[in-house]
Amino acid sequence: MNRASIAFGIALGLGTGGGLAHAATINGIFQIDGSMTASLNTITWVDNSDAAEMFVIGPPTPTGSFSAVALNSEGTIENLNLTAEPVGIAFADPDFMVLPSPDGNLSVTLTYIYAGTDGQSECAAAPAAGQQCTPLDANGTPGPFDLQNSSSGQTSSASFTFQGVVTDGNPADNSVINGQFSVNFDTPYQSVLAVLATSGSVSNTYSATFSAEGTATPEPSGILLMLGGLLVGAGLFRKRRLTN
């Protein structure tokens, strides 16, 4: 058994896969706000001036790679349709968000919307403190929203989370980014669901927090080169065995 051959193949893959080394991956935190309208299958956005598909950079001040983005500046955000961007299934929606200047080259490709986890057992229950609910979407499957009544039972909140890739145009800097949108209501969520059932949608202000932790996303070319190196190592190992 020639372990050196295997090691050579692995080293070849890792050595030639330059795309796997990311020295300056994007990192930091920023927050946005605006208003949203949600139906069973869509989410649309406006900024504080009702401009469509826009968001505002809100406090606190962005950190890390986002620190040059000014408070109260505006970027773009695409409306969501859960048919094209399904819950719980990987996809790619480039330029889902584009951050404002001077870092207008920073954009987010949306890749995954997490399904809510609160279940449906308390969705139709009489309002009470601390209840939780994940409404079904238009397809009858768990949607992205987790609803929760407050400790008083008189108000409620909704949230959903997603994952994406943030880029500055240089694939070597790409990083995984996670975001959570939150909405507060001055009624129990049962009242919110009643409005949704009657009018087909609900609208309210939202805030959202995004965190990029500098987790690299390897380029496809780097992955292929690494796999190629591993196959070379495996081939050399097999040839050695056959000749022994």
C-alpha positions as CSV (number, residue, x, y, z in Angstrom):
1,M,0.0,0.0,0.0
2,N,1.6,3.2,-1.2
3,R,0.3,6.0,1.1
4,A,2.6,8.4,-0.6
5,S,0.7,8.1,-3.8
6,I,-2.6,8.9,-2.1
7,A,-1.0,11.9,-0.3
8,F,0.5,13.1,-3.6
9,G,-3.0,13.0,-5.2
10,I,-4.6,14.9,-2.4
11,A,-1.8,17.4,-2.3
12,L,-2.2,17.9,-6.1
13,G,-5.9,18.6,-5.7
14,L,-5.5,21.0,-2.8
15,G,-2.4,22.7,-4.3
16,T,-4.0,23.3,-7.7
17,G,-7.4,24.3,-6.3
18,G,-6.3,27.9,-5.7
19,G,-10.0,28.9,-5.6
20,L,-10.3,27.2,-2.2
21,A,-8.0,29.7,-0.5
22,H,-10.0,32.7,0.6
23,A,-7.9,35.3,2.5
24,A,-10.4,38.2,2.4
25,T,-13.9,36.6,2.7
26,I,-16.7,39.1,3.3
27,N,-17.7,39.5,7.0
28,G,-19.8,41.7,9.2
29,I,-23.3,42.6,10.2
30,F,-25.9,45.1,8.9
31,Q,-29.5,45.8,9.5
32,I,-32.3,47.1,7.2
33,D,-35.9,48.2,7.6
34,G,-38.9,49.2,5.5
35,S,-42.4,47.7,5.0
36,M,-43.5,44.4,3.6
37,T,-46.8,42.8,2.3
38,A,-47.1,39.1,2.6
39,S,-49.6,36.7,1.1
40,L,-49.7,32.9,1.3
41,N,-47.3,32.8,-1.7
42,T,-45.6,36.2,-2.1
43,I,-43.6,38.8,-0.2
44,T,-43.2,42.4,-1.6
45,W,-41.1,45.2,-0.2
46,V,-41.2,49.0,-0.1
47,D,-39.0,51.5,1.7
48,N,-40.1,54.2,4.2
49,S,-41.2,56.4,1.3
50,D,-43.2,53.5,-0.4
51,A,-40.7,53.1,-3.1
52,A,-41.1,49.5,-4.5
53,E,-38.3,46.9,-3.9
54,M,-36.2,49.2,-1.8
55,F,-34.8,49.0,1.7
56,V,-33.1,51.4,4.1
57,I,-29.9,50.7,6.1
58,G,-31.0,51.1,9.7
59,P,-29.1,51.3,13.0
60,P,-26.8,50.1,14.4
61,T,-23.9,51.1,12.2
62,P,-22.9,48.3,9.8
63,T,-19.7,46.4,10.7
64,G,-16.8,44.6,9.0
65,S,-17.0,44.5,5.2
66,F,-20.2,46.5,5.3
67,S,-18.8,49.4,7.5
68,A,-18.6,51.9,4.5
69,V,-22.4,51.6,4.0
70,A,-24.0,54.7,5.4
71,L,-27.0,54.7,7.8
72,N,-30.3,55.7,6.1
73,S,-28.9,54.9,2.6
74,E,-31.0,52.8,0.3
75,G,-30.5,49.6,-1.6
76,T,-32.7,47.3,-3.7
77,I,-34.4,44.0,-2.7
78,E,-36.4,41.8,-5.0
79,N,-39.9,40.6,-4.3
80,L,-40.3,37.0,-3.5
81,N,-42.6,34.4,-5.0
82,L,-42.5,31.0,-3.2
83,T,-43.1,29.2,-6.5
84,A,-39.9,30.5,-7.9
85,E,-38.1,30.7,-4.6
86,P,-39.5,27.6,-2.8
87,V,-39.3,27.1,1.0
88,G,-36.9,24.4,2.1
89,I,-35.4,23.8,-1.4
90,A,-32.0,25.2,-2.6
91,F,-32.1,27.6,-5.5
92,A,-30.2,30.7,-6.8
93,D,-31.7,34.2,-7.0
94,P,-28.8,36.5,-8.0
95,D,-29.0,40.2,-6.9
96,F,-31.8,39.5,-4.5
97,M,-30.3,42.4,-2.6
98,V,-27.9,45.1,-3.8
99,L,-26.4,47.2,-1.1
100,P,-26.2,51.0,-1.6
101,S,-23.1,53.0,-2.6
102,P,-20.3,53.3,-1.9
103,D,-20.4,49.5,-1.7
104,G,-23.0,49.1,-4.5
105,N,-20.8,46.2,-5.7
106,L,-21.9,44.2,-2.7
107,S,-24.9,42.0,-3.5
108,V,-26.6,38.9,-2.0
109,T,-27.6,35.8,-4.0
110,L,-30.6,34.2,-2.2
111,T,-30.1,30.5,-2.0
112,Y,-32.4,29.0,0.7
113,I,-35.5,30.0,2.6
114,Y,-36.0,28.0,5.8
115,A,-39.4,26.6,6.6
116,G,-41.0,27.7,9.8
117,T,-40.7,25.2,12.7
118,D,-43.6,26.1,15.0
119,G,-46.2,23.7,13.6
120,Q,-49.9,24.3,13.0
121,S,-51.5,23.0,16.2
122,E,-52.0,26.4,17.7
123,C,-52.8,28.3,14.5
124,A,-56.5,28.2,15.0
125,A,-56.6,28.1,18.8
126,A,-58.2,31.0,20.8
127,P,-55.6,33.7,21.4
128,A,-53.4,33.1,24.5
129,A,-50.0,34.1,25.7
130,G,-46.9,32.4,24.3
131,Q,-48.7,30.5,21.5
132,Q,-46.7,29.7,18.3
133,C,-47.8,28.9,14.7
134,T,-46.3,28.3,11.3
135,P,-49.0,29.0,8.7
136,L,-49.2,26.8,5.6
137,D,-48.4,28.3,2.3
138,A,-50.5,28.3,-0.9
139,N,-49.4,24.7,-1.6
140,G,-50.5,23.5,1.8
141,T,-47.0,23.0,3.1
142,P,-45.3,24.8,6.0
143,G,-44.4,28.3,4.9
144,P,-41.5,30.5,6.0
145,F,-43.1,32.4,8.9
146,D,-42.9,31.6,12.6
147,L,-45.7,33.5,14.5
148,Q,-45.6,34.0,18.2
149,N,-48.0,35.7,20.7
150,S,-46.3,37.8,23.3
151,S,-46.4,37.1,27.0
152,S,-49.4,39.3,27.3
153,G,-51.2,37.5,24.5
154,Q,-52.3,40.9,23.2
155,T,-49.5,41.4,20.6
156,S,-47.5,39.1,18.4
157,S,-44.5,38.8,16.1
158,A,-43.5,37.0,12.9
159,S,-40.1,36.1,11.6
160,F,-38.5,34.1,8.8
161,T,-34.9,33.3,8.0
162,F,-32.8,32.6,4.9
163,Q,-29.3,31.9,3.7
164,G,-27.4,33.3,0.7
165,V,-24.1,34.2,-0.7
166,V,-22.7,37.8,-0.4
167,T,-20.3,38.8,-3.1
168,D,-18.3,41.9,-4.1
169,G,-17.7,40.7,-7.7
170,N,-14.6,38.7,-6.8
171,P,-15.5,35.0,-6.2
172,A,-12.6,34.6,-3.9
173,D,-14.3,37.0,-1.4
174,N,-17.7,35.3,-1.5
175,S,-19.1,34.4,1.9
176,V,-22.2,32.7,3.3
177,I,-24.7,35.2,4.7
178,N,-27.7,34.6,7.0
179,G,-30.6,36.9,7.4
180,Q,-33.7,37.1,9.7
181,F,-36.7,39.3,9.0
182,S,-38.9,40.3,11.9
183,V,-42.4,42.0,12.0
184,N,-44.3,43.1,15.1
185,F,-48.1,43.3,15.3
186,D,-50.3,45.0,17.8
187,T,-52.8,42.1,17.8
188,P,-52.5,38.4,18.5
189,Y,-51.4,36.4,15.4
190,Q,-54.9,34.9,15.1
191,S,-56.1,38.3,14.2
192,V,-53.3,38.6,11.6
193,L,-54.3,35.3,10.1
194,A,-57.9,36.4,10.0
195,V,-57.0,39.5,8.0
196,L,-54.8,37.3,5.7
197,A,-57.8,34.9,5.1
198,T,-60.1,37.8,4.4
199,S,-58.1,40.2,2.2
200,G,-55.4,37.8,1.0
201,S,-52.4,39.7,2.4
202,V,-51.1,41.6,5.5
203,S,-48.8,44.6,5.5
204,N,-46.6,46.0,8.2
205,T,-43.2,47.5,8.9
206,Y,-40.2,45.1,9.3
207,S,-36.6,45.0,10.4
208,A,-34.0,42.5,9.3
209,T,-30.5,41.6,10.5
210,F,-27.8,40.1,8.2
211,S,-24.6,38.4,9.3
212,A,-21.7,37.3,7.1
213,E,-19.1,35.4,9.2
214,G,-16.5,35.1,6.5
215,T,-17.4,31.5,5.7
216,A,-15.9,30.9,2.3
217,T,-17.9,29.4,-0.6
218,P,-15.5,27.4,-2.8
219,E,-15.5,28.1,-6.5
220,P,-16.8,25.2,-8.7
221,S,-13.4,25.2,-10.5
222,G,-11.6,24.7,-7.2
223,I,-13.9,21.9,-6.2
224,L,-13.4,20.1,-9.5
225,L,-9.6,20.5,-9.3
226,M,-9.6,19.1,-5.7
227,L,-11.8,16.1,-6.8
228,G,-9.5,15.6,-9.8
229,G,-6.5,15.4,-7.5
230,L,-8.3,12.9,-5.3
231,L,-9.1,10.8,-8.3
232,V,-5.4,10.9,-9.4
233,G,-4.4,9.7,-5.9
234,A,-7.0,6.9,-6.0
235,G,-5.8,5.8,-9.5
236,L,-2.2,5.6,-8.4
237,F,-3.2,3.6,-5.3
238,R,-5.3,1.2,-7.4
239,K,-2.5,0.8,-10.0
240,R,0.0,0.0,-7.1
241,R,-2.3,-2.6,-5.7
242,L,-2.8,-4.3,-9.1
243,T,1.0,-4.5,-9.8
244,N,1.7,-6.0,-6.4
